[in-house]
Amino acid sequence: MPRPTSWGIEGRGFKHVMGGLEAGRINIAARAVGVAQAAYDDTVAHLAGIDPRRHPALARHGTKLRAARLLTSWAAAMKDRGERCDLEAGMAKLFASESAQEVAVEALRLHGGAGASPR
């Protein structure tokens, strides 16, 4: 039987550390989804008049954005239910952060010179 210490119950630290890592990874994934969404929305607005479903880069990046959002929501829902989600949180963080970078770079390219100037 674990014995109490001044820091809590001995042997339960790993669970608490993993819980913090899961939450941190989900937080990073959610922030990356926000960055990707902002870049995508700005690009769609910049290219007003071009159907985003007809433009291959916008369609591809819209798909990545939706997938990143779903992965992040899936991991967050597991965390909310108190389930172990270290794998899912890591998947969401990896995919969402890579997708955000790709969407942002493509947004800069599609904006042309306007993409490099401040608002």
N, C-alpha and C positions, 0 to 999 in steps of 0.2 A: 504494500500500500504506500503510495507517495506520501511523504510527510510535508506539512506546511512549512514554508519559509517566509522570510519577511517580504519576498517578491511575489508570493502566491503559492500555487501548488507545484511542487517539483515534478518535472517531466512533461509539463504542458506548454513549455515555452515555444517549441517548434510549431505547434498549432497556431499560436498567436503570431509568430513571425510570418508564417505562410499566409495567414489571413491578411496581414498588412501588405504583403507583396501582391496578393491577389487584388486587393483594393487599389493599390498603386498602379498596377498594370491596367486595370479597367479604367482608371482615371486618365491615364495617358492615351489609351485607345479612344476614349470619348473626346478628349481634346483634339486628337488627330482627325476624328470624324468632323469636328467643327471646323478645323482648318480646311479640310477637303471640301466641305459644303460651301464655305465662303468663297473659295477659289472657283469652284464649279459655278456657283450662282453669278459671280462677277463675270465669268467668261460667257455664260449664256446671255447675260444682259449686254455685254460688249458686242456679241455677235447677233444682236436682235435682228430678226428677219430670217435667220438661218434656223431651220428646224433642228433642234438638238438631236432628234432621233435619226436625222439624215447625215449628220456629221460623224464620221467614224471615231474621232478622238473624243468627242463629247459623249457619244453612246458608250464607248469603252470605259471612260472615266465615271460616267453616271452609274454604270454597273458596278465598278469597284467601290464607289461611294456607298451604294445600297448594300453590298456585301459586307463592307466594313461596319456599317451601322448595325446590320443584323448580327454579326459576330459579337460586337460589343454589347448589344442588348441581351444576347443569349448568355454571355458570361455574367453580366450584371444581374440578370434574373436568377441565375444559379447562386450568386453571392447573396442576393436578397433572401433566398430561401434557406440560406445557411448550409448549402451544399459545398463540397470541395470543388474548386474551379480553377486550380492552378494551371492546368493544361489549356482550358478555354480562355482564361485571362491572357495567357502568353500568346495564344493564337490571335486573339483580338488585337493585342498590342502590336504584334509583328505586322499583321495584315493592314491594320488601320494606319499605322505610321508609314509603312511603305507606300500605301495608296495615297496618303496625303501628300507625300513628296512627289509622286508621279503626277498627281492632279495639279499641284502648284507649279511644277516645271512646265507642264503642258499649257497651263493658263498663261504663264509668262510668254510662251511661244505664240499662242494664239492672239494675245493682246498686242504683239509686236512691240514697237517703241513705247506705246502707252503702258505696257506692263512693267517697264523699268523706272517709270517716273512716279513720284509721290502723288497721292490724291489731291 
